[in-house]
Amino acid sequence: MFAERFKNRLMLQQQAGLYREPPEVKTRDGKYLSIEGRRVLNFASNDYLGLGVSEELRRRAAGNFEKYGTSSSSSRLVSGNYSIINEAEKVYASYFGYSNAIFFPSGYQANLGILSTLLERGDTVIFDKHVHASSVKGMMMSGANFLGYNHNSMPHLEKRLKMCTSEQVAVLTESLFSMDGNLLDVAGLGKLKEHCRFLTIADEAHAFGAIGSGGRGIAGSVADIAVGTFGKAFGFFGAFVLLPAGFKEYLFNFSSPLIYTTTLPEAHAATAIDILEIIARSEDKRKRLRDASQSLKKGLLLEGFRVTGDAHILALEIGDETKAVNMARMLLRRNIFVLPARYPTVPLHKSILRIGVTALHEEEDIASFIDHVREASGELK
Ligand SMILES: Cc1ncc(COP(=O)(O)O)c(C=O)c1O
């Protein structure tokens, strides 16, 4: 029966080095976590600007929950369409330069919500093979035909576009890829857009807030639709989608993951407005993030490691799944927390340590990380 099947599957996961068992985090204190009774330096966070531990944001969010209460208690399509949510969406659309914005309870749900609704049978979606699991799921739910192109390869995307006979074509990509840390070839995509008609959907989950002018990400010139999450550089939770005119009404009418879910509370929207004001004046944090990321990549390369990543997400290439897990374990013993990313998050036998740099990291943290990686890697050999 079910229990037997689950037991067998889990056993196979273990044998393949793919078993997932997240360590329990007792508390968080800035760049440190308390794990297994020890204080460890956190290099596995997406809180790129450190807003998730900012006193100012904590105070403002608490004030908003005090003022507005805790729950919207209904879907947007029932009694949850509050003025402050509409106002916040207008503020986001205007800041990022789009006609409209719409909030979702999470980035995962946002990708399901837009892709499964805007695309349908007969359409074609051409996607970068490294897009997030939520985008893959959304595409599959839509019923559209899908064609993958090699990661960030504009020549391959061009070939795919030439093969495509559908009237309605969408291209799906990320702007800062969540695992490899590569930046999208915005200029290359822009050139293709001059010659072919397609709708571009760019997931800027890891870019918004952290890179680009005023934290506006990098794909604004090519993305017709952009997805952002509050759960990363915004230090909060939930997500926003930036849209051209006419699309928001369509989602309100046809997007099941939006229609049949309780909307985020008013306090969330009020806090989202506060966060955008903080993001706009966080240039110093973005600079610190850039400097720390460059310094870490340079240091690891100098030590002879293979590292990819153009910004604050760095991928230290390991390969073998068990080796990646062991390396992360050894680093944890040395009070460094970094997670191994394994199949199916990355291709089989291409495991990495996925490093999340943040503006909270100082030069001594970077130096310490490199020292420990060098020593742990030496011991593993
Ligand atoms: C590229 C990308 N898109 C979407 C998501 C989902 O966002 P959320 O955590 O808000 O559900 C993630 C989160 O890991 C992501 O990396």
PDBQT file of the ligand as one rigid body, heavy atoms in Angstrom, charges set to zero:
ROOT
HETATM    1  C1  LIG A 401      13.353  31.665  -9.721  1.00  0.00    +0.000 C 
HETATM    2  C2  LIG A 401      12.330  31.449  -8.654  1.00  0.00    +0.000 A 
HETATM    3  N1  LIG A 401      11.055  31.738  -8.918  1.00  0.00    +0.000 NA
HETATM    4  C3  LIG A 401      10.095  31.564  -7.995  1.00  0.00    +0.000 A 
HETATM    5  C4  LIG A 401      10.397  31.093  -6.735  1.00  0.00    +0.000 A 
HETATM    6  C5  LIG A 401       9.300  30.889  -5.743  1.00  0.00    +0.000 C 
HETATM    7  O1  LIG A 401       9.185  32.000  -4.916  1.00  0.00    +0.000 OA
HETATM    8  P1  LIG A 401       8.520  31.863  -3.477  1.00  0.00    +0.000 P 
HETATM    9  O2  LIG A 401       9.593  31.384  -2.573  1.00  0.00    +0.000 OA
HETATM   10  O3  LIG A 401       8.013  33.239  -3.165  1.00  0.00    +0.000 OA
HETATM   11  O4  LIG A 401       7.418  30.864  -3.603  1.00  0.00    +0.000 OA
HETATM   12  C6  LIG A 401      11.719  30.815  -6.404  1.00  0.00    +0.000 A 
HETATM   13  C7  LIG A 401      12.033  30.335  -5.030  1.00  0.00    +0.000 C 
HETATM   14  O5  LIG A 401      12.820  29.553  -4.739  1.00  0.00    +0.000 OA
HETATM   15  C8  LIG A 401      12.717  30.982  -7.387  1.00  0.00    +0.000 A 
HETATM   16  O6  LIG A 401      13.985  30.678  -7.133  1.00  0.00    +0.000 OA
ENDROOT
TORSDOF 0
